[in-house]
Amino acid sequence: MALDFVAGCLGGLSGIVVGHPFDTVKVRLQTQVTKRYTGTFNCFTQIIKHETVFGLYKGMLSPMAGVGLINAILFGVQGNLSRLLEPGLSSQCIAGGIAGAVQSIVCCPMELAKTRVQVQSSAKKEYQGSFDCLLKIYQQHGVKGCYKGMTLTLLRETPAFAIYFGTFELFCHTLTPEGDSIDCIGPLAILMAGGLSGISSWVVTYPIDVVKSRLQADEIGRKRKYHGMLDCIRKTYRSGGLSAFSHGLTATILRAFPTNAATFATVTVTLRLARNREKQLEFA
C-alpha cells in the first residue's frame, strides 16, 4: 500500500531530528586518527564548546532531505513484501533484508555527503553543506564517486534491516499481553520494541559501519589513506585491534533507542490512524 511509504517517510523524519546529534558524535569517533576525543561524552562536550550546539547537527540537511525517500522505500518495500509472504518472523526478516538492500541505492550517496560534512574542520570548510558536498563529488568523480562505500552499505543494510524488522516483531509479541492481538499493542510497548530493535540491529552490524565511515570520510585519489575495503579493514585493525571496530558504539546505542523508538512509534500511529479513518469512511 502507498500508506506504508507515507508512514515510513514521517517516521524517518522524526527519527532524524531525535538522533542526528548522536550520529555526529559516532562519525567523529569512528573517523578520528589521533585521539582528539577520549570518549562519547568528551566528544559531545568538545563539539558544543568549539562549534556550539549547532555543530551536533552538521550534515543533517542531507539525511533530512533523503530520509523521507529512504524510509518510504524501506517501510514501503518491507510492508508490501511481508504481506505477500507467509505471516511469521522469517517473513519479517526476509522482507526487511530486501528492503534494506533496495534503500541502499539512495542511502549510500546521502551518507557519503553527511559523513564528509560531519568530519570537516570548522576552520577550513571545504563544503558548505551536504548538497554542496555531493555536487562537488559528482563534478570531480562522477556518479561512481557518489557511490563510494556502496559495497559496505549493502553489506551493512541487508542484515541490519533483517534484524531490525525481525526483532521488532519478536519484541512486540513478547510485550503484548497474552490473549491480545499484536495490533493492539500500546504506545509504550511500541516505543520499547522500536528502541530495542534499533539497538539489536546496530550491535550486530556496527563493525561494518566503522569501516564504511572511514572509507567514505577518506580522500579520493592520491591523498587517500585506504586503497579499498580490505585495506581499510587491515589498517583499522592495526590502529587499535578489534576495539577499533567499536569506536563510537556507545554514542550509536544512545542514539539507536530514541531514534528507532520515535521512528516505529510514528509509523505505527500513522498506519493506525489511517486504517481507522478508512473504517469510518466504510461505515459512513
C-alpha positions, 0 to 999 in steps of 0.5 A: 500500500502507498500508506506504508511509504507515507508512514515510513517517510514521517517516521524517518523524519522524526527519527532524524531530528531525535538522533542526528546529534548522536550520529555526529558524535559516532562519525567523529569517533569512528573517523578520528586518527589521533585521539582528539576525543577520549570518549562519547561524552568528551566528544559531545562536550568538545563539539558544543564548546568549539562549534556550539550546539549547532555543530551536533547537527552538521550534515543533517540537511542531507539525511533530512532531505533523503530520509523521507525517500529512504524510509518510504522505500524501506517501510514501503518495500518491507510492508508490501513484501511481508504481506505477500509472504507467509505471516511469521518472523522469517517473513519479517526478516526476509522482507526487511533484508530486501528492503534494506538492500533496495534503500541502499541505492539512495542511502549510500550517496546521502551518507557519503555527503553527511559523513564528509560534512560531519568530519570537516574542520570548522576552520577550513570548510571545504563544503558548505553543506551536504548538497554542496558536498555531493555536487562537488563529488559528482563534478570531480568523480562522477556518479561512481564517486557518489557511490563510494562505500556502496559495497559496505552499505549493502553489506551493512543494510541487508542484515541490519534491516533483517534484524531490525524488522525481525526483532521488532516483531519478536519484541512486540509479541513478547510485550503484548499481553497474552490473549491480545492481538499484536495490533493492539499493542500500546504506545509504550510497548511500541516505543520499547520494541522500536528502541530495542530493535534499533539497538539489536540491529546496530550491535550486530552490524556496527563493525561494518559501519566503522569501516564504511565511515572511514572509507567514505570520510577518506580522500579520493585519489592520491591523498587517500589513506585506504586503497579499498575495503580490505585495506581499510579493514587491515589498517583499522585493525592495526590502529587499535585491534578489534576495539577499533571496530567499536569506536563510537558504539556507545554514542550509536546505542544512545542514539539507536533507542530514541531514534528507532523508538520515535521512528516505529512509534510514528509509523505505527500511529500513522498506519493506525490512524489511517486504517481507522479513518478508512473504517469510518469512511466504510461505515459512513 
